[in-house]
Every structure is written in C-alpha cells, then in structure tokens.
Amino acid sequence: MSKILFVVTGADHWTLADGTKHPTGFWAEEAAAPYEAFKAAGHEVVVATPGGVAPTVDQGSLAPEVNGGQEGADRVAATLASFSELQHPVALEDVDLDEYAAVFYPGGHGPMEDLAVHAGSGRLLTLALRSGKPLGVVCHGPAALLAATDGDGANAFAGYRVAAFTNAEEIQAGLADKAKWLLQDRLVEAGVDVREGEPWAPHVVVDRNLVTGQNPASSAPLATELLKKLA
C-alpha cells in the first residue's frame, strides 16, 4: 500500500474581475472519483491544503444536473461523507514529498484563487515532476502549475503536454467574461502545451510521469492512469 498526497485548494471563493467573490472550493467529483479508485486499490490518502485548513466543497458540484442525475449526486455526496481525510488535512507547507508515492490535485475554481500563486505548492509540483513520481492534475487543478517557476520565471511544465479546463468550457459555464484570466490562456503563455478535447467529454493526457484531465468527467479515467503508473 502506498501513500498518495491529495493537494486540495483551501479557498472558498474565486475573486472575479469586478472584485466579486464567487463562492467555490474544490469540485466534488474530482475528489470523490479518484478517492474511491485509490482506496479501492488499497492506497492511503493524505490531504494537504494551504495552511492545513479544512477544504470547502463547491456547492454547485453537488447538484444533480452536474452529476448525471440524483443518483449520481447522492453517490458523490456519500463518497465525500466517507472521505474523512478531508476534515483533517496537513499543512501543504509541511509536506515532505519523500513520504508519498504519488501526488494528485483535484480542481474546482478554488485553485485559481490560491494554488495558482502558492509558492510552496509550486515547489512541490516541481519536485514531484522531477522525481518521476506519478503526478495527476485535473480540470482547474492545473492552475497550480502556474506557480511552478524557477528564479528566472520559467515554468517547470513548459513543453509538457497537458489537459486542463478549456476556454470553451469556461465560456459555456458562463464565467469566462467575468474572470480576471482564463486557465487555458495562462498555461499557454507559460509555455505549456495544452491539448484541447471536446467540451465536457473525458480527456486525459499522459506525458512522462504527468497525467492531466480536462474536466470533471476526466477525473475517474485520470485516476485509472495514475494507478497504472503506481503499479
């Protein structure tokens, strides 16, 4: 059994271009589906957040319409209720990568607020990438990659093929015109090779030890790929 580090946003809002605080957090399915897969495979999960705060679930991600109906919503809610590690996170700043076999970042708009500018998270991602350990990041989670820079400002993930929440999806979700910046644009500006799939369809990209997914529907297939690398 290996230990997998879940790095989760500690933000409960996303500051929009007009200064409005949009309620958010982590996206339920993106935490629940990988957690189920990792636990079923016999692995231990440890949650880390900035400052060790208990993370907030985006309430919108619990709705039936984004979970394929009420049955799907009930299952995700039940999984989160059993995900006791979410209530007892360690401080991201205190994480020792040597203790973990793999690292996973779920999304939600929360990472756009905190992990995108969190230097400690950026260092951890850089170390994980260079270590060769399986590293999984899904949906808006790749916002955290923006903080993985060296002293010259070069991004550690420049040149890597990555899937992430696309401009098209942000437009369809109705928040693109309210955002300070769009994830796909910022990743491309940082030199990341964003591979765009169909909106809302599962899309996973594997490049060396990095496994990324475009949207919530990609979280379960991403977990499968990450487990293959752990095997």
PENORCOR-V906869 format. One record per residue. N is the residue number from 1. RES is the residue in one small letter. SS is DSSP state (hx for helix, st for strand, lp for the rest). OMEGA is omega in radians with two decimals (NA if undefined). Layout:
# PENORCOR-V906869
N	RES	SS	OMEGA
N	RES	SS	OMEGA
This chain:
# PENORCOR-V906869
1	m	lp	3.13
2	s	lp	3.04
3	k	st	3.11
4	i	st	3.13
5	l	st	3.05
6	f	st	3.09
7	v	st	-3.00
8	v	lp	3.07
9	t	lp	3.03
10	g	lp	-3.08
11	a	lp	3.06
12	d	lp	3.10
13	h	st	3.07
14	w	st	-3.10
15	t	st	-3.11
16	l	lp	-3.05
17	a	lp	-3.12
18	d	lp	3.13
19	g	lp	3.10
20	t	lp	3.09
21	k	st	3.14
22	h	st	-3.12
23	p	st	3.13
24	t	lp	-3.07
25	g	lp	3.04
26	f	st	-3.13
27	w	lp	-2.96
28	a	hx	-3.07
29	e	hx	-3.08
30	e	hx	3.01
31	a	hx	-3.02
32	a	hx	-3.07
33	a	hx	3.08
34	p	hx	3.12
35	y	hx	3.10
36	e	hx	-3.10
37	a	hx	-3.11
38	f	hx	3.13
39	k	hx	3.13
40	a	hx	3.12
41	a	lp	3.05
42	g	lp	-3.10
43	h	lp	3.07
44	e	st	3.14
45	v	st	3.04
46	v	st	-3.14
47	v	st	3.03
48	a	st	3.07
49	t	st	3.03
50	p	hx	3.13
51	g	hx	-3.14
52	g	hx	3.13
53	v	lp	3.07
54	a	lp	-3.06
55	p	lp	-3.13
56	t	lp	3.06
57	v	st	3.03
58	d	lp	-3.06
59	q	hx	3.11
60	g	hx	-3.11
61	s	hx	3.11
62	l	hx	-3.06
63	a	lp	3.13
64	p	hx	-3.03
65	e	hx	3.09
66	v	hx	3.14
67	n	lp	3.10
68	g	lp	3.14
69	g	lp	-3.07
70	q	hx	-3.13
71	e	hx	3.10
72	g	hx	3.12
73	a	hx	3.13
74	d	hx	-3.12
75	r	hx	3.13
76	v	hx	3.14
77	a	hx	3.13
78	a	hx	3.11
79	t	hx	3.12
80	l	hx	3.12
81	a	hx	3.13
82	s	hx	-3.08
83	f	lp	-3.00
84	s	hx	-3.13
85	e	hx	3.12
86	l	hx	-3.10
87	q	hx	-3.09
88	h	lp	-3.12
89	p	lp	2.97
90	v	st	3.11
91	a	st	3.13
92	l	hx	-3.10
93	e	hx	-3.08
94	d	hx	-3.06
95	v	lp	3.00
96	d	lp	-3.06
97	l	hx	-3.11
98	d	hx	-3.11
99	e	hx	-3.01
100	y	lp	3.13
101	a	lp	-3.11
102	a	st	-3.14
103	v	st	3.14
104	f	st	3.09
105	y	st	2.96
106	p	lp	-3.10
107	g	lp	-2.82
108	g	lp	3.14
109	h	lp	-3.13
110	g	hx	3.14
111	p	hx	3.08
112	m	hx	-3.09
113	e	hx	-3.01
114	d	lp	-3.02
115	l	hx	3.13
116	a	hx	-3.10
117	v	hx	-3.07
118	h	lp	-3.06
119	a	hx	3.14
120	g	hx	3.07
121	s	hx	3.12
122	g	hx	3.10
123	r	hx	3.14
124	l	hx	3.13
125	l	hx	3.13
126	t	hx	3.12
127	l	hx	-3.13
128	a	hx	3.14
129	l	hx	-3.09
130	r	hx	-3.11
131	s	hx	-3.05
132	g	lp	3.10
133	k	lp	3.09
134	p	st	-3.12
135	l	st	-3.12
136	g	st	-3.13
137	v	st	-3.03
138	v	st	2.95
139	c	lp	3.06
140	h	lp	3.08
141	g	hx	3.12
142	p	hx	2.98
143	a	hx	3.14
144	a	hx	3.14
145	l	hx	-3.10
146	l	hx	-3.14
147	a	hx	-3.10
148	a	lp	-3.08
149	t	st	3.08
150	d	lp	-3.08
151	g	lp	3.13
152	d	lp	-3.13
153	g	lp	3.12
154	a	lp	-3.09
155	n	st	-3.12
156	a	lp	-3.09
157	f	lp	3.11
158	a	lp	-3.13
159	g	lp	3.09
160	y	lp	3.03
161	r	st	-3.00
162	v	st	2.92
163	a	lp	3.14
164	a	lp	3.11
165	f	lp	-2.97
166	t	lp	3.03
167	n	hx	-3.13
168	a	hx	-3.14
169	e	hx	3.12
170	e	hx	3.09
171	i	hx	-3.12
172	q	hx	3.11
173	a	hx	3.05
174	g	lp	-3.08
175	l	lp	-3.05
176	a	hx	-3.08
177	d	hx	3.13
178	k	hx	-3.02
179	a	lp	3.01
180	k	lp	-3.12
181	w	lp	-3.13
182	l	lp	-3.03
183	l	hx	-3.11
184	q	hx	-3.13
185	d	hx	-3.09
186	r	hx	3.13
187	l	hx	3.12
188	v	hx	3.11
189	e	hx	-3.14
190	a	lp	3.11
191	g	lp	3.13
192	v	lp	-3.11
193	d	st	-3.09
194	v	st	3.12
195	r	lp	-3.00
196	e	lp	3.04
197	g	lp	3.11
198	e	lp	3.12
199	p	lp	3.02
200	w	lp	3.10
201	a	lp	3.10
202	p	lp	3.14
203	h	lp	-3.11
204	v	st	3.12
205	v	st	3.11
206	v	st	3.08
207	d	st	-3.06
208	r	lp	-3.13
209	n	lp	-3.09
210	l	st	3.11
211	v	st	-3.09
212	t	st	3.14
213	g	st	-2.98
214	q	lp	-2.92
215	n	lp	-3.13
216	p	hx	-3.13
217	a	hx	-3.12
218	s	hx	-3.00
219	s	hx	3.12
220	a	hx	3.09
221	p	hx	3.06
222	l	hx	3.13
223	a	hx	3.10
224	t	hx	3.13
225	e	hx	3.14
226	l	hx	3.10
227	l	hx	3.06
228	k	hx	-3.13
229	k	hx	3.11
230	l	hx	-3.04
231	a	lp	NA
